[in-house]
């Protein structure tokens, strides 16, 4: 029986663990399920190809009345945020959408306008895709590739007890508009990987409440948090900063000996992007008392 203080799986993670028992997993130096992206050896020596797929669904990630161009922007920026979390550079995308019969073609033209704006800004080529009619609701899936030097690939599992936990930006309140307008932290993620500061990293898509336990668990650790240090968006409570989700900031672990150098270098490289140390990884694999989870698709 699990100890009551162990880091518990959310329902989404538990379902994934069961599903993966039914399928063959990558071998031969490849990184399979369980991180922000999959990664496989590239033809070019010393390089890895990143593979990511992400989806958005009506009334889960957006509403019918939202600007279609912003929905298109979000559809591509979500997987771009995962490429950022691995320290990678994005490449090509495949876009598949499912359209209900009551939706006019003009919606998709506006959607692709926003998607195209994101693709041009972040250097992504739209290589193809698929479309299908479905009875109810809009859904979009984007598959994305990227590249990263093998020795710069940052995984969730690289943390260790005593590492300091940092987060970029501010958290909470994304439903007020950030969830449709955010910019993935590609430059920041790439910089952290190249400079060797991030020992473990992931993006905050399901909220600190769900994602920090994932990073700690992947690293074989628990975590302790300084609640007063969690950076909150204006008007957000601590609970919302932890549990709202869709922040799309970077969460990463840093060796204590590198922390001060990181702070100084970050202030020069990204003076407009807040950087906060919010706690540390611990040897005890525990969840702090009263810890509130984040978004869980199946919770």
C-alpha positions in Angstrom: 0.0 0.0 0.0 1.3 3.5 -0.9 2.4 5.7 1.9 -0.1 8.7 2.4 2.7 11.2 1.8 4.0 9.8 -1.5 3.6 11.8 -4.6 0.4 10.5 -6.1 -0.3 10.1 -9.8 -3.2 12.2 -11.2 -5.8 10.3 -13.1 -4.3 11.3 -16.4 -0.9 10.0 -15.5 -2.3 6.8 -14.1 -4.3 6.1 -17.3 -1.2 6.7 -19.4 0.8 4.3 -17.3 -1.9 1.6 -17.9 -2.1 2.3 -21.7 1.6 2.1 -22.2 1.6 -1.5 -21.0 -0.3 -2.4 -24.1 2.2 -1.1 -26.7 5.8 -1.5 -27.8 8.1 1.4 -26.6 11.2 2.9 -28.3 14.6 1.3 -27.9 18.1 2.0 -29.1 18.9 5.3 -27.5 15.4 6.8 -28.0 13.5 8.7 -25.4 9.9 7.5 -25.3 6.7 8.5 -23.4 6.8 10.4 -20.1 8.6 13.6 -21.1 7.6 16.8 -22.8 8.7 15.3 -26.2 9.9 12.0 -27.5 13.4 12.1 -28.9 15.2 9.8 -31.3 18.7 9.8 -32.7 19.1 11.9 -35.8 21.0 10.9 -39.0 23.5 13.6 -38.0 25.8 12.4 -35.3 25.3 14.0 -31.9 21.8 15.3 -32.7 18.4 14.2 -31.5 15.1 14.6 -33.4 12.2 15.8 -31.1 8.7 14.5 -31.7 5.6 16.1 -30.2 1.9 15.9 -30.7 -0.7 18.1 -29.0 -4.4 18.7 -29.3 -7.0 21.3 -28.4 -10.7 20.6 -28.1 -13.7 22.9 -28.0 -15.0 23.7 -24.5 -11.8 22.3 -23.0 -9.1 24.5 -24.4 -11.1 27.2 -26.1 -14.7 28.2 -26.8 -16.6 28.6 -30.1 -16.8 32.4 -29.5 -13.1 32.9 -29.2 -11.2 34.6 -32.1 -10.3 31.7 -34.5 -7.0 33.3 -35.2 -6.1 33.1 -31.5 -7.2 29.5 -31.4 -4.9 28.8 -34.3 -2.1 30.6 -32.6 -2.6 28.4 -29.5 -2.9 25.2 -31.4 0.7 25.6 -32.6 2.2 27.3 -29.6 1.2 24.5 -27.2 3.6 21.9 -28.8 6.2 24.6 -29.3 6.2 25.1 -25.5 7.1 21.4 -25.2 10.0 21.8 -27.7 11.2 24.7 -25.5 11.1 22.5 -22.4 13.5 20.1 -24.0 15.9 22.9 -25.1 15.1 22.3 -28.7 14.6 24.2 -32.0 11.3 23.6 -33.8 11.1 22.2 -37.3 8.0 21.0 -39.2 4.4 20.5 -38.3 1.4 18.4 -39.4 -2.0 19.9 -38.6 -5.2 17.8 -38.4 -8.6 19.3 -37.7 -12.0 17.9 -37.1 -14.9 20.2 -38.1 -18.6 19.9 -37.2 -21.1 20.4 -40.0 -22.4 23.7 -38.7 -19.1 25.4 -38.9 -18.4 27.6 -42.0 -15.2 27.5 -43.9 -14.4 31.1 -42.9 -13.7 29.8 -39.4 -10.8 27.7 -40.7 -9.4 30.5 -42.8 -9.1 32.7 -39.7 -7.8 29.8 -37.7 -5.0 29.2 -40.3 -4.2 32.9 -40.3 -3.4 32.7 -36.6 -1.6 29.4 -37.0 0.5 30.9 -39.9 1.4 33.9 -37.8 2.8 31.6 -35.1 4.6 29.4 -37.7 6.4 32.4 -39.2 7.3 33.9 -35.9 8.8 30.7 -34.5 10.3 29.3 -37.7 8.0 26.4 -38.3 7.1 24.9 -41.7 3.6 23.4 -42.1 4.4 20.2 -43.9 0.9 18.8 -44.2 -2.0 17.3 -42.3 -5.5 16.1 -42.6 -9.1 17.2 -42.1 -12.3 15.4 -41.2 -15.9 16.1 -40.5 -17.2 15.1 -37.1 -20.7 15.3 -35.6 -20.0 17.6 -32.6 -17.3 20.1 -31.6 -14.1 21.4 -33.0 -10.8 19.6 -32.4 -7.3 20.1 -33.7 -4.2 18.0 -33.4 -0.7 19.3 -34.2 2.3 17.0 -34.6 5.6 18.8 -34.5 9.3 18.0 -34.9 12.4 19.7 -33.5 16.1 19.2 -33.0 18.5 19.4 -30.2 22.1 18.5 -29.6 22.2 15.2 -27.7 24.4 16.7 -25.0 22.0 19.6 -24.5 18.7 17.6 -24.3 17.0 18.4 -21.1 14.6 15.8 -19.6 12.3 15.8 -16.6 14.4 13.1 -15.0 17.7 15.0 -14.5 17.0 16.6 -11.1 18.4 15.4 -7.8 17.8 16.0 -4.2 19.0 19.5 -3.2 18.4 21.1 -6.6 16.7 24.4 -6.5 13.4 24.8 -8.4 12.9 27.8 -10.7 10.0 29.1 -12.7 9.8 31.7 -15.4 7.2 34.5 -15.6 4.1 34.7 -13.4 1.4 32.1 -12.7 -2.4 32.0 -12.6 -5.3 33.6 -14.3 -4.6 32.4 -17.8 -8.3 32.1 -18.6 -8.4 35.9 -18.7 -6.7 35.7 -22.1 -3.1 34.5 -21.7 -4.1 30.9 -22.6 -4.8 32.2 -26.2 -2.0 34.8 -26.5 1.0 33.3 -24.7 4.4 33.0 -26.4 6.3 29.7 -25.9 9.6 30.2 -24.0 11.7 28.9 -26.9 14.6 31.4 -26.6 14.7 30.9 -22.8 14.6 27.1 -23.0 17.3 27.0 -25.7 19.5 29.3 -23.6 19.0 27.2 -20.5 20.0 24.1 -22.4 23.0 25.6 -24.1 24.3 27.2 -20.9 23.9 24.0 -19.0 21.8 25.5 -16.2 18.7 23.3 -16.3 19.3 19.8 -14.9 15.6 18.9 -15.4 12.9 21.0 -17.1 9.3 20.9 -18.3 6.6 23.4 -19.4 3.8 24.4 -17.1 0.7 23.4 -19.1 -1.4 21.7 -16.4 -0.4 24.1 -13.6 2.3 24.0 -11.0 0.1 21.8 -8.9 0.2 18.9 -11.4 3.5 19.6 -13.2 5.9 20.0 -10.3 5.0 16.6 -8.9 5.6 15.2 -12.3 9.1 16.7 -12.6 10.0 15.6 -9.0 8.7 12.0 -9.6 10.6 11.7 -12.9 13.8 12.8 -11.0 13.1 10.3 -8.2 12.6 13.1 -5.7 10.0 14.9 -3.6 9.8 18.7 -3.3 9.5 21.5 -0.8 8.0 24.9 -1.8 8.4 28.4 -0.5 4.8 29.5 -1.1 5.6 33.2 -0.7 8.1 32.9 -3.6 5.6 31.6 -6.2 5.2 34.5 -8.7 1.5 35.4 -9.2 -0.2 37.3 -11.9 -2.1 40.4 -10.7 -5.3 39.5 -9.0 -4.5 35.8 -8.5 -4.5 34.0 -5.2 -1.8 31.4 -4.3 -4.3 28.6 -5.0 -4.9 29.9 -8.5 -1.2 30.3 -9.2 -0.8 26.7 -8.3 -3.8 25.1 -9.9 -5.1 27.3 -12.8 -3.0 25.7 -15.5 -2.1 26.9 -19.0 0.7 29.1 -17.9 3.1 27.8 -20.5 6.1 28.9 -18.4 9.2 26.9 -17.8 9.7 24.9 -14.6 13.3 23.7 -14.1 15.8 22.4 -11.5 19.2 23.8 -11.1 22.2 22.6 -9.1 22.8 24.9 -6.1 26.3 25.7 -7.2 25.0 27.2 -10.4 22.1 29.2 -9.0 23.7 32.5 -8.4 25.5 32.5 -11.7 22.1 31.7 -13.3 20.4 34.7 -11.7 23.1 37.1 -12.9 23.2 35.7 -16.4 19.4 35.6 -16.7 19.1 39.2 -15.7 21.3 40.2 -18.6 19.9 37.7 -21.2 16.2 38.2 -20.4 15.7 41.4 -18.4 11.9 41.5 -19.0 11.2 37.9 -18.0 10.8 37.3 -14.3 12.8 34.3 -12.8 11.8 33.0 -9.4 13.3 30.3 -7.2 10.3 28.7 -5.5 11.7 25.7 -3.6 13.9 22.6 -4.0 13.8 18.9 -4.7 14.1 16.7 -1.7 15.3 13.2 -1.0 11.9 12.3 0.6 9.4 11.5 -2.2 6.6 13.4 -0.6 3.9 15.9 -1.5 3.8 18.9 0.9 0.9 18.9 3.3 -2.2 20.6 1.7 -0.7 20.6 -1.8 -3.4 21.4 -4.3 -3.2 19.7 -7.7 -3.6 21.4 -11.0 -5.5 20.5 -14.2 -6.3 16.8 -14.7 -8.2 15.8 -17.9 -9.6 12.7 -16.2 -9.7 13.8 -12.6 
